Amino acid sequence: MSVLVYTEVSKGRVKKSSLECINYAANIAKQIGGSVTAIINNADASHCEEMGKAGATKILSVKNDSIKNDSMLITAMVEQAAKAEGSKVILFAFDVTGKAAAPRLSAKLNAGLVAGAIDFPVVNGSSFEVKKNVFSGKANATYVIHSDIKIISLLPNSFPVQLNGSAVAASDFNVDLSSVQSKIVVKEVKSNSGGGSIPLPEAELVVSAGRGLKGPENWKIVEDLATSLGATTACSRPVADMHWRPHHEHVGQTGVAIRPNLYIAIGISGAIQHLAGVNGSKTIVVINNDKEAPFFKSADYGIIGDAFTVLPKLTEAIKKFKSSQN
């Protein structure tokens, strides 16, 4: 039995979230005695090497540029691949594409769906037990999928990527989209500028700031700290709403949900809506001059002080430490 993984490319490389899905699929395949098939649009040799090392044993390459950015066409592509491969387990990343395509595919295939899985499934015969976050990350719940076909989307940064396999050659896969009447019109595609080279959902280090920075003209000290760490920058919702920073940097319940290894929050009070999007972080550091800020209750480390004093000193200390390691 083949476990099918929808795989995406960003900036010429296979997305980290997709490699996590392939690793996850390899774990499932080991439990059920199956194999891992990755489906991707326009695969090249470097993509195949990455996917093979992550655990894919077969790669289906679809050559159709119209599929990109259209979740209805992506749904049709994965549906046809699943039927051709006889796949009973299908995986997506729990990102913009996965949130749109996985539910559509679930309805088409009459498949059970768990969205936002945070742990490997427990296989009990024909059923899967899958853990995910509930109540804005305040608790975990275990869902049991009993359906013949099972769809799981994975919360990015929940699984470390292991590259222990070998490169696999891709096979062309033809998709018939003639009967698909897509209602999605892609007028323009823009790349995010700023915020670091790594997208927020995949970033392992994130430096975020809020209204405590007092204005967009002060953001350089945040960017300097992020650069010294090799981190991606983020912000709270009020900062994005006031157009101090672009909206794609907004993290929280109504923004991007992230699970980095390190999250540094500067001048952010820690409202429940913000915490809901970042409380999956492995380590949280809070810098705030208000010792009563709610965020300190959720922090692993806290610094009570003025960001305009603390950040330059912290940045300099990191630079000195890195130079001493060279």
Buried (B, 14 or more C-beta within 10 A) or exposed (E): EBBBBBBBBBEEEBBBBBBBBBBBBBBBBEBBEBBBBBBBBBBEEEBBBBBBBBBBBBBBBBEBEEBBEBBBBBBBBBBBBBEBBEBBBBBBBBBEBBBBBBBBBBEBBEBBBBBBBBBBBEBEEEBBBBBBBEEBBEEEEEBEBEBEBBBBBBBBBBBEBBBEBEBBEBEEBEBEBEEBEBEEEEEEEEEEEEBBEBBBBBBBBBBBBBBBBEEEEBBEBBBBBBBBBBBBBBBBBBBBEEEBBEBBBBBBBEBBBBBBEBBBBBBBBBBEBBBBBBBBBEEBBBBBBEEEBBBBEBBEEBBBBEBBEBBEEBBEEBEEEEEEEE
